[in-house]
Amino acid sequence: QVQLVESGGGLVQPGESLRLSCAASGSIFSKSAMGWYRQAPGSKRDLVALILSVGTTNYSNSVKGRFTISRDNAKNTVYLQMNSLKPEDTAVYYCNLVPSTLNSGSWGQGTQVTVSS
């Protein structure tokens, strides 16, 4: 299993920015596709951004053009830069392998992002 620790969430106003970080354990990190997922109250957990081991990225339509995923394999860390935040971005954000089933059902604690005026 890969152990995951997310950080960087908080309360911001619409239009502001946040940068999330995810520290991962395990030697497989650099070889693995990683993603940021989010789960709003009453909703299922959705993948919003992914990055392959070679750096190729992809985004859900809801965040494309506003969020940027990146990784530092030397630090076993993946980041999510979130700009122009909207109230509908409010959720708990998690990182994990893509697909998450590769991590045997293990998740970190997540980090809460709240966008509100």
Backbone bond lengths (Angstrom), bond angles and torsions (degrees), N, CA, C in turn:
res aa  C-N    CA-C-N  psi(-1)  N-CA   C-N-CA  omega(-1)  CA-C   N-CA-C  phi
1 Q - - - 1.460 - - 1.515 110.99 -
2 V 1.336 114.35 149.77 1.455 121.24 173.05 1.525 107.71 -99.43
3 Q 1.327 117.00 126.00 1.457 121.21 175.99 1.526 108.79 -87.38
4 L 1.317 116.12 137.92 1.469 121.45 -172.05 1.523 110.28 -129.58
5 V 1.323 116.64 135.08 1.461 121.99 177.08 1.522 108.65 -131.38
6 E 1.334 115.08 112.01 1.458 121.34 -179.66 1.526 110.41 -94.21
7 S 1.337 116.05 149.09 1.463 121.01 177.59 1.520 109.74 -154.51
8 G 1.331 115.53 167.57 1.457 120.48 173.20 1.523 115.52 106.27
9 G 1.326 117.48 -3.99 1.453 119.28 179.57 1.519 112.20 -71.54
10 G 1.329 115.40 175.53 1.450 119.70 178.77 1.513 111.62 168.98
11 L 1.324 114.37 -170.82 1.463 121.85 178.71 1.525 108.41 -104.42
12 V 1.321 116.50 122.81 1.462 120.95 179.35 1.518 109.24 -134.67
13 Q 1.320 115.00 164.78 1.457 120.85 176.93 1.537 109.80 -89.90
14 P 1.315 116.93 157.16 1.469 119.59 176.26 1.525 111.26 -54.32
15 G 1.333 114.77 137.74 1.456 120.87 -179.15 1.509 114.47 93.02
16 E 1.316 117.51 -14.55 1.463 120.72 -179.52 1.522 110.91 -83.94
17 S 1.336 115.29 179.66 1.464 122.10 -174.74 1.521 111.29 -125.09
18 L 1.321 115.26 156.30 1.456 123.57 171.95 1.521 108.10 -144.15
19 R 1.326 115.44 153.38 1.464 121.00 173.61 1.516 108.63 -124.01
20 L 1.309 115.82 118.65 1.453 121.70 178.09 1.531 109.70 -94.99
21 S 1.326 115.02 148.48 1.459 121.54 175.99 1.518 109.50 -126.53
22 C 1.314 115.60 150.54 1.467 121.46 177.28 1.516 108.00 -139.13
23 A 1.324 115.44 114.45 1.454 121.23 176.98 1.522 108.78 -94.17
24 A 1.325 115.84 128.75 1.468 121.13 -176.68 1.509 110.53 -119.18
25 S 1.310 115.80 145.20 1.455 121.12 174.79 1.520 108.99 -98.08
26 G 1.308 116.45 164.92 1.455 118.85 172.57 1.510 113.99 100.96
27 S 1.316 114.92 143.90 1.459 120.63 -175.57 1.518 112.65 -76.91
28 I 1.346 116.63 -11.93 1.459 117.58 -176.70 1.523 111.94 -81.62
29 F 1.338 116.61 -7.23 1.479 119.65 -173.54 1.518 111.05 -53.07
30 S 1.319 116.88 -50.64 1.465 120.28 -172.58 1.531 112.03 -65.84
31 K 1.324 116.65 -18.84 1.469 119.80 -178.58 1.524 112.56 -97.89
32 S 1.327 115.96 -2.73 1.466 120.59 -169.65 1.520 112.90 -106.80
33 A 1.325 114.79 145.31 1.456 119.59 167.21 1.522 108.20 -72.90
34 M 1.319 116.34 135.74 1.458 122.03 -178.66 1.517 109.40 -121.59
35 G 1.320 115.46 152.89 1.449 119.25 -179.02 1.503 112.81 -144.11
36 W 1.308 115.24 158.65 1.457 122.72 169.09 1.529 107.60 -105.96
37 Y 1.318 114.26 130.53 1.451 123.01 178.35 1.526 107.94 -117.03
38 R 1.315 116.54 158.93 1.458 118.69 173.57 1.518 110.29 -142.93
39 Q 1.321 114.05 151.80 1.454 120.79 -179.41 1.515 109.22 -137.34
40 A 1.327 115.40 113.46 1.456 121.55 175.51 1.530 108.89 -87.29
41 P 1.336 117.88 158.19 1.471 120.02 179.60 1.524 111.26 -55.55
42 G 1.333 115.84 130.73 1.452 120.89 178.03 1.509 114.82 78.65
43 S 1.319 116.77 4.75 1.469 120.29 -177.77 1.520 110.22 -120.57
44 K 1.319 115.20 163.54 1.461 118.59 176.72 1.523 109.79 -81.79
45 R 1.316 115.53 165.00 1.449 121.29 179.50 1.527 109.18 -80.22
46 D 1.322 116.22 126.99 1.464 122.04 -176.18 1.518 110.89 -119.22
47 L 1.308 115.88 146.06 1.464 121.87 173.30 1.525 108.39 -81.38
48 V 1.344 117.35 126.71 1.463 119.83 -179.32 1.526 112.86 -112.25
49 A 1.335 117.32 -21.55 1.457 119.49 -179.86 1.519 109.01 -155.22
50 L 1.329 116.43 141.22 1.457 119.68 176.12 1.518 110.28 -137.41
51 I 1.332 114.89 154.49 1.447 121.20 177.07 1.517 108.02 -138.31
52 L 1.317 116.00 128.10 1.451 121.36 178.34 1.530 109.75 -77.63
53 S 1.332 115.27 168.02 1.462 119.32 -179.41 1.527 111.77 -60.91
54 V 1.329 116.60 -27.32 1.470 120.18 -178.73 1.526 112.07 -90.08
55 G 1.343 116.74 -1.70 1.452 120.09 174.33 1.524 115.96 104.13
56 T 1.301 117.68 -7.44 1.458 119.92 176.93 1.527 110.15 -64.06
57 T 1.328 116.58 137.90 1.457 120.91 -175.96 1.530 111.49 -121.33
58 N 1.326 114.42 159.16 1.461 120.74 174.30 1.524 108.12 -151.67
59 Y 1.340 115.96 151.10 1.460 120.87 -174.09 1.529 110.80 -136.49
60 S 1.311 114.89 153.10 1.454 118.81 171.09 1.528 108.65 -72.57
61 N 1.315 115.91 156.16 1.465 119.45 -178.33 1.523 111.71 -60.73
62 S 1.325 117.11 -28.83 1.457 120.58 -175.69 1.533 112.97 -69.04
63 V 1.340 117.99 -20.84 1.471 120.32 -177.23 1.518 113.00 -121.67
64 K 1.320 117.46 -6.65 1.460 121.29 -177.40 1.531 110.22 -57.36
65 G 1.329 115.26 132.65 1.455 120.73 -179.67 1.513 114.16 88.98
66 R 1.342 117.56 -12.64 1.471 121.14 179.62 1.527 112.47 -116.93
67 F 1.309 117.46 -31.94 1.472 122.44 -178.09 1.525 109.56 -107.56
68 T 1.328 115.63 147.06 1.460 121.78 176.20 1.519 108.81 -133.90
69 I 1.322 115.99 124.01 1.461 121.40 176.68 1.522 108.68 -98.68
70 S 1.321 116.30 142.19 1.463 121.18 177.55 1.519 108.32 -148.10
71 R 1.325 116.09 168.44 1.458 120.01 -178.90 1.514 109.68 -145.06
72 D 1.333 114.53 152.50 1.455 122.07 173.84 1.521 105.77 -126.59
73 N 1.321 116.43 99.51 1.465 119.82 -174.87 1.537 111.82 -67.08
74 A 1.309 117.29 -27.33 1.467 120.22 178.57 1.530 111.07 -66.91
75 K 1.335 115.45 -27.66 1.470 120.47 -179.44 1.520 112.57 -104.96
76 N 1.333 117.32 2.70 1.467 121.07 -176.44 1.528 111.29 51.27
77 T 1.314 116.35 44.90 1.458 121.14 -174.53 1.525 110.01 -131.60
78 V 1.319 114.89 141.23 1.459 121.40 173.51 1.521 107.71 -121.98
79 Y 1.318 115.97 144.92 1.465 122.68 -174.55 1.529 110.28 -122.49
80 L 1.328 114.57 157.14 1.455 120.73 171.44 1.530 107.84 -136.37
81 Q 1.321 116.03 108.29 1.461 121.41 174.51 1.519 107.96 -87.27
82 M 1.312 116.22 121.13 1.462 121.53 -176.23 1.528 109.14 -116.76
83 N 1.305 116.78 114.67 1.458 122.86 179.56 1.524 110.06 -113.01
84 S 1.323 115.47 162.86 1.471 121.40 177.32 1.525 111.22 48.89
85 L 1.317 115.27 49.63 1.458 119.84 -175.82 1.521 111.78 -64.91
86 K 1.331 114.67 145.79 1.457 123.02 -178.70 1.533 109.19 -120.83
87 P 1.310 117.74 157.06 1.476 119.19 176.98 1.529 112.86 -55.32
88 E 1.309 117.30 -32.55 1.469 119.83 179.87 1.522 113.42 -72.36
89 D 1.327 117.89 -5.91 1.465 121.25 173.34 1.530 111.68 -82.93
90 T 1.327 116.82 -6.83 1.459 120.59 178.91 1.522 110.97 -60.55
91 A 1.329 115.68 123.71 1.469 121.31 -176.08 1.527 108.53 -177.91
92 V 1.320 115.57 170.49 1.457 120.97 165.60 1.523 106.87 -89.81
93 Y 1.320 115.65 128.81 1.458 121.87 -177.62 1.530 109.80 -104.50
94 Y 1.317 115.19 133.92 1.452 123.61 -179.99 1.529 109.34 -127.38
95 C 1.318 115.80 150.57 1.457 118.80 167.99 1.525 107.76 -112.46
96 N 1.323 115.03 157.41 1.454 120.22 177.63 1.513 108.56 -171.76
97 L 1.330 113.54 173.40 1.452 118.73 173.85 1.532 108.63 -64.92
98 V 1.329 114.71 161.15 1.454 120.44 173.88 1.531 107.59 -120.52
99 P 1.326 119.14 119.27 1.460 126.49 -6.96 1.522 112.19 -72.08
100 S 1.318 116.92 157.73 1.464 121.36 -174.99 1.521 112.29 -67.65
101 T 1.322 116.24 -20.96 1.467 119.95 178.94 1.525 111.73 -63.10
102 L 1.329 117.38 -21.37 1.459 120.67 176.27 1.520 111.90 -64.39
103 N 1.327 117.42 -18.75 1.467 121.25 -179.59 1.526 111.63 -98.81
104 S 1.315 116.93 21.67 1.468 122.53 172.88 1.515 112.86 56.51
105 G 1.328 117.48 35.07 1.456 120.35 177.31 1.508 114.62 79.43
106 S 1.330 118.19 5.25 1.460 121.10 -178.27 1.525 110.74 -86.43
107 W 1.339 115.63 135.37 1.455 122.94 177.37 1.530 109.30 -133.24
108 G 1.309 115.83 157.43 1.453 120.39 171.66 1.517 109.92 -80.87
109 Q 1.330 115.55 -172.07 1.452 120.28 -177.46 1.529 112.23 -81.33
110 G 1.321 116.71 -15.11 1.451 120.68 -178.25 1.514 112.31 78.25
111 T 1.324 115.55 168.80 1.464 121.33 176.89 1.527 108.10 -135.64
112 Q 1.333 115.62 131.53 1.463 121.42 -175.04 1.523 110.50 -80.70
113 V 1.323 115.31 129.97 1.459 122.21 172.37 1.523 107.58 -117.98
114 T 1.317 115.42 123.06 1.455 121.03 178.96 1.520 109.10 -124.19
115 V 1.329 115.82 123.47 1.462 121.61 -179.78 1.522 107.65 -114.18
116 S 1.310 115.46 111.62 1.460 119.96 -174.64 1.517 109.95 -156.67
117 S 1.324 115.15 144.76 1.464 119.98 175.29 1.529 110.24 -92.97
